[in-house]
């Protein structure tokens, strides 16, 4: 018999003839339906965003209003030293800018001789009137003087006594007299010099209070008219210097006066404040800036970066225990630098997103603690 390709003696050609169609079919299916080893893992993966969070808490926060001004610029804080009688300055004991304590000598004066004579005449007039009253009383007791004469003598005594009291109130005396400081303060300026002859009531020097222990304003600030309505007496403030040397020096104080009109020169509303300036570098005339705490209240304190705006609405994202983003609507009550005071249904146990929140949507999966948001 002749040899055949399909004889039992040679099986491989037959196998190839059968397998070839099967291989072609498998290749065709694979080209239409490719198989990837990570298909199941990709179907299970979900998109997520790396975020950073902070804890929130309710605390007091205030809306700051900025004002600019000067130390010891209010009339209520400055006292003018003068004399109610004509006098000459014998010696000036202080100079402008000097700090003085209560009772410290400011100057030495000598009253005008005519003023001293007037005081002496007032004392003599009282002595004479008292003697005349005694004589009239004696005559009246003997029936030698009338009731009218006694009344006139009595009135003369009263008039002389009042005249002497007025002289005594001026503090006039013969010889040299030392004028002392009525309170702790700073000498702002000198209006007279040693040897000057002063008329009654003429200004000698100005003394600014430096104790800060009373309710008088020792700092005047100017604020925008639109902000003045939010400021009230008693509001706390923090004072800083405008100069580089005092920019980092701060002192706490209180508002004691809110102006009811706009200053025509500065076009601002004047605010008076009392600040304890004793033993501080804020000497009279120092230019200052103050942050006044207004609308103080208790709110959720969140960083400015955590609050997003959607049209007219504000919101933040909190992260649930399942690492899901939860959008919470809030109302901005206070803006204080890099912090906001907001109101809303926040959960203090959940973190508030401060970085990566722009990419979030409600319910999106997140990864906390990432170095930066994607």
C-alpha positions in Angstrom: 0.0 0.0 0.0 1.1 3.5 -0.7 2.0 5.8 2.2 -0.7 8.4 3.1 -0.4 11.8 4.9 -3.2 10.6 7.2 -1.9 7.1 7.9 -1.6 6.0 11.5 2.2 5.7 11.0 2.5 9.6 10.9 -0.1 11.2 13.4 1.5 14.8 13.7 0.2 16.1 10.4 -3.3 15.1 11.4 -3.0 16.8 14.7 -1.7 20.0 13.1 -4.6 20.0 10.6 -7.1 19.8 13.5 -5.3 22.3 15.8 -4.7 25.0 13.3 -8.4 26.2 13.1 -8.6 26.2 16.9 -5.6 28.4 17.3 -6.9 30.9 14.7 -10.2 31.0 16.6 -8.5 31.7 19.9 -6.4 34.5 18.4 -9.4 36.1 16.8 -11.3 36.1 20.2 -8.3 37.6 22.0 -8.0 40.4 19.5 -11.6 41.3 20.1 -11.7 40.7 23.9 -8.2 41.5 25.3 -7.6 40.1 28.8 -5.7 42.2 31.4 -4.5 40.8 34.7 -5.4 44.0 36.6 -9.0 44.3 35.3 -10.5 43.2 38.6 -8.3 45.5 40.7 -9.1 48.5 38.5 -12.8 47.8 38.8 -12.5 47.9 42.6 -10.3 51.1 42.8 -12.0 54.4 43.5 -10.7 58.0 42.8 -9.5 59.9 46.0 -8.0 63.2 46.9 -5.2 63.8 49.3 -6.2 66.4 51.9 -5.0 68.1 55.1 -7.3 68.8 58.0 -7.5 70.6 61.3 -9.7 70.3 64.3 -12.3 73.0 65.0 -13.6 74.4 68.3 -16.0 77.1 69.4 -14.3 80.1 71.0 -14.5 83.9 71.3 -13.5 85.8 68.2 -13.9 89.5 67.3 -14.0 91.5 64.1 -11.0 93.9 64.2 -11.4 97.5 63.1 -8.1 99.4 62.4 -7.6 102.9 63.5 -4.6 105.3 63.3 -3.8 108.0 65.7 -1.4 109.6 68.2 -0.6 109.2 71.9 -1.8 111.9 74.4 -3.6 114.0 71.9 -7.0 114.5 73.6 -7.8 117.7 75.5 -9.1 115.7 78.5 -5.6 114.2 79.0 -3.7 117.5 79.0 -3.6 120.0 81.9 -2.3 123.5 81.5 -0.4 124.8 84.5 -1.0 128.5 85.2 -1.3 131.0 88.1 -4.4 133.0 89.0 -2.3 136.1 89.9 0.4 138.1 88.4 3.8 136.6 89.1 7.4 136.3 87.8 9.1 132.9 87.1 12.2 132.8 89.3 13.3 129.3 88.3 12.1 126.7 85.8 12.7 123.2 87.2 11.6 121.0 84.2 12.0 120.9 80.4 9.8 119.7 77.6 9.6 115.9 77.3 10.6 115.3 81.0 8.6 112.7 83.0 7.6 113.9 86.5 5.9 112.4 89.5 3.1 113.8 91.5 4.4 116.5 93.9 7.6 117.1 91.9 8.6 120.7 91.6 7.8 122.3 88.2 8.9 125.9 88.8 9.5 128.6 91.4 7.5 131.8 91.2 7.3 135.1 93.0 4.0 136.9 93.2 3.8 140.5 92.1 4.0 142.9 95.1 0.6 144.4 94.2 -1.0 140.9 94.4 0.7 140.3 97.7 -0.5 143.6 99.0 -4.1 142.8 97.9 -3.9 139.6 99.9 -2.6 141.4 103.0 -5.3 144.0 102.7 -7.9 141.3 102.6 -6.7 139.9 105.9 -6.6 143.4 107.4 -10.1 144.1 106.2 -11.4 141.0 107.9 -9.7 141.9 111.2 -11.2 145.4 111.0 -14.7 144.1 110.2 -14.6 141.7 113.1 -13.6 144.5 115.5 -16.3 146.7 114.3 -18.9 143.9 114.7 -17.7 143.4 118.3 -18.1 147.1 119.1 -21.5 147.3 117.4 -22.7 144.3 119.3 -21.6 145.9 122.6 -23.5 149.1 121.8 -26.5 147.1 120.7 -26.5 145.3 124.0 -26.5 148.7 125.8 -29.3 150.0 123.6 -27.0 152.5 121.9 -27.0 150.9 118.4 -29.9 149.8 116.2 -30.6 146.3 114.8 -29.8 147.7 111.3 -26.4 148.8 112.4 -25.7 145.4 113.9 -26.8 143.7 110.7 -24.6 146.0 108.6 -21.5 145.2 110.8 -22.3 141.5 110.5 -22.5 141.7 106.7 -19.2 143.5 106.5 -17.5 140.6 108.4 -19.0 138.1 106.0 -17.9 140.1 102.9 -14.4 140.5 104.3 -14.2 136.7 105.1 -15.2 135.8 101.5 -12.7 138.2 100.1 -9.9 136.7 102.1 -11.0 133.2 101.2 -10.8 134.2 97.5 -7.3 135.5 98.0 -6.3 132.3 99.9 -7.6 130.1 97.0 -5.2 131.7 94.6 -2.3 130.5 96.8 -0.7 133.9 96.8 2.1 134.5 99.3 5.0 136.7 99.8 8.4 135.4 98.8 9.2 132.5 96.5 6.6 129.7 96.0 7.2 126.2 94.5 4.6 125.0 92.0 4.4 121.2 92.0 3.0 118.6 89.6 -0.7 117.7 90.4 -0.2 114.1 89.0 2.2 111.7 87.3 2.8 112.9 83.8 5.0 114.2 81.0 5.8 117.8 80.3 4.6 118.4 76.7 5.7 121.9 76.1 6.8 125.1 77.9 5.0 128.3 77.2 7.2 130.5 79.4 10.8 130.9 80.3 12.7 131.7 83.5 12.5 135.4 84.3 9.2 136.0 82.5 6.5 138.2 84.1 3.2 136.3 83.7 -0.3 137.8 83.7 -3.0 136.0 85.7 -4.2 132.8 83.9 -1.3 132.8 81.4 -0.2 129.3 80.3 3.2 128.3 81.7 3.4 124.6 80.6 1.3 121.6 79.5 1.3 118.4 81.5 0.0 115.2 80.0 -1.2 112.4 82.2 0.9 109.3 82.0 -0.6 107.0 84.6 -3.4 105.6 82.5 -5.3 104.6 85.7 -8.3 106.8 85.1 -11.0 106.8 82.4 -9.6 109.7 80.5 -8.6 109.1 76.9 -4.8 109.3 76.4 -4.9 108.0 72.8 -6.9 109.5 69.9 -7.6 107.2 66.9 -9.3 107.8 63.6 -11.5 105.1 62.0 -13.5 105.0 58.8 -17.1 106.3 59.3 -18.5 102.9 58.1 -16.7 101.1 60.9 -17.5 103.5 63.7 -21.0 102.2 64.2 -19.6 98.8 65.4 -17.3 100.4 68.0 -18.6 100.9 71.6 -17.1 102.2 74.8 -15.5 99.3 76.6 -14.3 97.5 73.5 -10.8 96.0 73.8 -8.0 97.2 71.5 -4.3 96.4 70.9 -2.0 99.3 70.3 1.2 99.1 68.1 3.7 101.8 67.1 3.9 102.8 63.5 7.7 103.1 63.6 9.9 100.1 62.9 11.2 100.1 66.5 7.7 99.9 68.0 6.0 97.7 65.4 6.4 94.6 67.5 5.5 96.3 70.8 1.9 95.9 71.8 -0.2 97.2 74.7 -3.8 96.4 75.5 -6.4 99.1 76.2 -10.1 100.1 76.1 -12.3 102.4 74.1 -13.7 105.2 76.3 -15.2 107.5 73.7 -16.7 107.1 70.2 -17.2 110.3 68.2 -20.6 111.2 67.0 -19.4 113.3 64.0 -16.9 113.1 61.2 -13.8 115.2 61.7 -13.7 117.8 58.9 -10.0 117.7 58.5 -9.3 113.9 58.5 -12.8 112.8 57.3 -12.6 110.1 60.0 -14.5 109.5 63.2 -12.4 110.1 66.3 -12.1 107.3 68.9 -10.8 108.0 72.4 -9.0 105.2 74.2 -7.3 104.7 77.5 -4.1 102.7 77.5 -1.6 102.1 80.4 1.4 103.9 78.9 3.4 104.3 82.0 6.9 102.8 81.8 6.4 102.1 78.0 8.2 103.6 74.9 4.9 105.1 73.8 5.7 108.7 74.8 3.3 111.6 74.0 3.3 112.4 70.3 4.0 108.8 69.2 2.1 107.8 66.0 0.3 104.5 66.6 -2.1 102.0 65.0 -4.7 100.0 66.9 -6.9 97.0 66.2 -10.2 97.5 67.9 -12.1 94.2 68.8 -15.7 94.6 67.7 -18.7 92.3 67.5 -17.0 89.9 69.9 -18.9 86.5 70.1 -18.5 82.8 70.2 -18.3 80.9 66.9 -16.6 78.0 65.2 -13.0 79.0 64.6 -11.7 77.8 61.2 -8.8 78.8 59.0 -9.6 81.1 56.1 -8.4 78.5 53.6 -11.1 76.0 54.9 -14.0 78.2 53.8 -15.2 78.0 50.1 -17.8 80.1 48.3 -20.5 78.7 46.0 -22.3 81.7 44.6 -23.8 83.4 47.6 -23.2 80.5 50.0 -20.2 79.5 52.1 -19.3 75.9 53.0 -16.6 73.7 54.4 -15.7 70.0 54.0 -15.4 67.7 57.0 -14.0 64.1 56.8 -16.1 61.3 58.1 -14.7 58.2 59.8 -15.1 56.4 56.5 -12.7 58.9 54.9 -15.5 60.5 52.9 -15.9 64.2 52.2 -19.0 65.7 53.8 -20.0 69.2 52.7 -21.4 71.5 55.5 -23.0 74.8 54.8 -21.8 77.7 57.1 -22.4 81.4 57.7 -19.4 83.7 58.0 -19.9 85.8 61.1 -16.4 87.2 61.7 -13.3 87.8 59.5 -10.2 88.1 61.6 -7.0 87.9 59.6 -6.4 84.3 58.6 -9.2 83.1 60.8 -13.0 83.0 60.3 -15.7 82.8 62.9 -18.5 80.7 61.3 -21.8 79.3 62.4 -23.2 76.0 61.1 -23.8 72.3 62.0 -20.1 71.4 62.3 -19.0 68.2 64.2 -16.0 69.0 66.5 -15.0 65.4 66.3 -14.3 65.6 62.6 -11.5 67.4 60.9 -12.1 70.3 58.6 -10.3 70.3 55.2 -7.8 73.1 54.7 -5.8 71.8 51.7 -7.3 69.9 48.7 -10.8 71.1 49.4 -11.1 72.8 45.9 -11.1 69.3 44.3 -13.7 67.8 46.6 -17.3 66.9 46.1 -19.8 65.7 48.6 -19.2 62.0 49.3 -15.8 61.8 47.6 -13.2 59.5 49.0 -10.2 61.2 50.5 -6.7 60.4 51.9 -5.8 62.4 54.9 -2.4 63.5 55.8 -1.1 63.9 52.3 1.8 66.2 51.6 -0.2 68.3 49.1 -3.4 68.2 47.3 -3.4 66.7 43.8 
